Amino acid sequence: MLIKKVRNLLVWLFFILIAFLIPKPKGKRKIVDWREVEALLRHAFGNDCILFLVDGKYKIPSLESIKAFLTEDKTDLFTYIPEWLDCDDFSFRLMGNFSVPGWSDIAFGIATSMVHAYNCLIAEDNGEMKVYLVEPQTDEVIPIEKIRDKAYKTIFVMM
């Protein structure tokens, strides 16, 4: 019984240590209603895109803090394996890594086209909220207006 309690304590201490190692967001974040998030995503992807917004409010991180998080995140270091560790797995892993206290409240989610899965976010850059795609296999953050590749013709976003 004592061994089980000690083991449980060690597991909790491990999780607390990990929480301290995750980069903390800097600065105050703007809070927006889901309707504003929907409007930004509709403007970016059109009315045919299926949106599944699961929260009533979202915090908008700075683009700088997202890039800092991605620098520390290790998702992009995994080796791509077709069918077994491919684009959908990378996007779900990155989404999971953002699903921790201090980050789970931001406008960040999963997005797909007919042929590819990636991540989508709304971030603030120079005081302006913008939609970005994140390629979880490379950590590239792409402003939506610079997307030209048909692989990123977004048809679904869950955020």
C-alpha positions as CSV (number, residue, x, y, z in Angstrom):
1,M,0.0,0.0,0.0
2,L,2.8,2.4,0.9
3,I,4.7,1.6,-2.3
4,K,1.6,2.4,-4.3
5,K,1.2,5.8,-2.6
6,V,4.8,6.7,-3.1
7,R,4.6,5.7,-6.8
8,N,1.5,7.9,-7.2
9,L,3.2,10.8,-5.5
10,L,6.2,10.4,-7.9
11,V,3.9,10.4,-10.9
12,W,2.2,13.6,-9.7
13,L,5.6,15.2,-9.1
14,F,6.7,14.2,-12.6
15,F,3.6,15.9,-14.1
16,I,4.1,19.0,-12.0
17,L,7.8,19.2,-13.2
18,I,6.6,18.8,-16.8
19,A,4.1,21.7,-16.3
20,F,6.9,23.9,-15.1
21,L,9.1,23.1,-18.2
22,I,6.4,24.0,-20.7
23,P,7.0,27.5,-22.1
24,K,4.6,29.9,-20.5
25,P,2.7,32.3,-22.6
26,K,3.8,35.9,-22.2
27,G,1.6,39.0,-22.1
28,K,-2.1,39.4,-21.8
29,R,-4.2,37.7,-24.4
30,K,-7.3,39.1,-26.0
31,I,-10.4,37.0,-25.3
32,V,-12.9,36.6,-28.2
33,D,-16.3,35.1,-28.5
34,W,-16.8,32.0,-30.7
35,R,-18.7,34.1,-33.2
36,E,-15.6,36.2,-33.9
37,V,-13.5,33.1,-34.3
38,E,-16.1,31.7,-36.7
39,A,-16.2,35.0,-38.8
40,L,-12.3,34.9,-39.1
41,L,-12.3,31.3,-40.2
42,R,-15.2,31.7,-42.6
43,H,-13.4,34.7,-44.2
44,A,-10.2,32.6,-44.5
45,F,-11.7,29.3,-45.7
46,G,-15.2,30.2,-47.1
47,N,-18.7,29.1,-46.2
48,D,-18.2,25.5,-47.5
49,C,-15.6,24.7,-44.8
50,I,-17.1,22.7,-42.0
51,L,-16.3,24.4,-38.6
52,F,-16.6,22.6,-35.3
53,L,-16.0,25.2,-32.6
54,V,-16.1,23.5,-29.2
55,D,-15.6,26.5,-26.9
56,G,-17.6,29.7,-26.2
57,K,-14.6,31.9,-25.8
58,Y,-11.0,31.7,-27.1
59,K,-7.8,33.5,-26.1
60,I,-5.7,34.9,-29.0
61,P,-2.0,34.3,-28.5
62,S,0.8,36.4,-30.0
63,L,2.4,34.9,-33.1
64,E,5.7,35.2,-31.3
65,S,4.5,33.0,-28.4
66,I,3.3,30.4,-30.8
67,K,6.7,30.3,-32.6
68,A,8.4,30.0,-29.2
69,F,6.2,27.1,-28.2
70,L,6.9,25.3,-31.5
71,T,10.6,25.8,-31.0
72,E,10.4,23.8,-27.8
73,D,7.9,21.3,-29.0
74,K,9.3,18.0,-30.4
75,T,6.5,16.9,-32.8
76,D,8.4,17.9,-35.9
77,L,11.3,15.6,-34.9
78,F,9.3,12.4,-35.4
79,T,10.0,10.4,-38.5
80,Y,7.1,10.3,-41.0
81,I,5.8,6.8,-41.7
82,P,3.1,6.5,-44.3
83,E,-0.2,5.2,-42.8
84,W,1.3,4.8,-39.3
85,L,2.8,8.1,-38.4
86,D,1.6,10.5,-41.1
87,C,0.1,14.0,-41.3
88,D,-3.1,13.3,-39.2
89,D,-0.9,11.8,-36.4
90,F,1.4,14.8,-36.5
91,S,-1.5,17.3,-36.3
92,F,-3.2,15.4,-33.5
93,R,0.0,15.2,-31.5
94,L,0.7,18.9,-31.9
95,M,-2.9,19.7,-30.9
96,G,-2.4,17.5,-27.8
97,N,0.8,19.3,-26.9
98,F,-1.1,22.6,-27.0
99,S,-3.8,21.1,-24.8
100,V,-2.1,21.9,-21.5
101,P,-2.9,24.6,-18.9
102,G,-1.8,28.0,-20.2
103,W,-2.3,27.0,-23.8
104,S,-5.5,24.9,-24.0
105,D,-7.6,28.1,-24.1
106,I,-6.2,29.5,-27.3
107,A,-7.7,29.5,-30.8
108,F,-5.7,26.5,-32.0
109,G,-7.1,23.3,-33.7
110,I,-6.9,20.6,-36.3
111,A,-7.6,21.3,-40.0
112,T,-7.8,19.1,-43.0
113,S,-8.0,19.3,-46.8
114,M,-9.1,16.3,-48.9
115,V,-5.5,15.1,-48.9
116,H,-3.6,16.5,-45.9
117,A,-4.0,17.2,-42.2
118,Y,-2.4,20.1,-40.4
119,N,-3.1,22.7,-37.7
120,C,-4.9,26.0,-37.7
121,L,-4.7,28.9,-35.4
122,I,-5.7,32.5,-34.9
123,A,-2.9,34.7,-33.5
124,E,-2.2,38.3,-33.1
125,D,0.6,39.9,-35.0
126,N,1.2,43.7,-34.8
127,G,-2.1,44.2,-33.1
128,E,-4.1,42.3,-35.8
129,M,-5.8,38.9,-35.5
130,K,-4.9,36.6,-38.4
131,V,-5.6,33.0,-39.4
132,Y,-2.5,30.8,-39.8
133,L,-1.9,27.2,-40.8
134,V,0.8,25.3,-38.9
135,E,2.6,22.4,-40.6
136,P,3.2,20.1,-37.6
137,Q,5.9,18.1,-39.5
138,T,8.1,21.2,-40.0
139,D,6.8,23.9,-37.5
140,E,6.2,26.2,-40.4
141,V,3.6,28.9,-39.6
142,I,1.9,30.1,-42.8
143,P,-0.3,33.1,-43.0
144,I,-3.5,32.0,-44.7
145,E,-3.2,34.6,-47.4
146,K,0.1,33.0,-48.5
147,I,-1.4,29.5,-49.0
148,R,-1.2,28.5,-52.7
149,D,-0.8,24.8,-52.4
150,K,-4.0,22.8,-53.1
151,A,-3.0,20.4,-50.3
152,Y,-4.0,23.2,-47.9
153,K,-7.5,23.8,-49.4
154,T,-9.1,23.6,-46.0
155,I,-12.5,21.8,-45.8
156,F,-12.7,21.1,-42.0
157,V,-11.5,22.9,-38.8
158,M,-12.0,21.7,-35.3
159,M,-11.0,24.2,-32.7
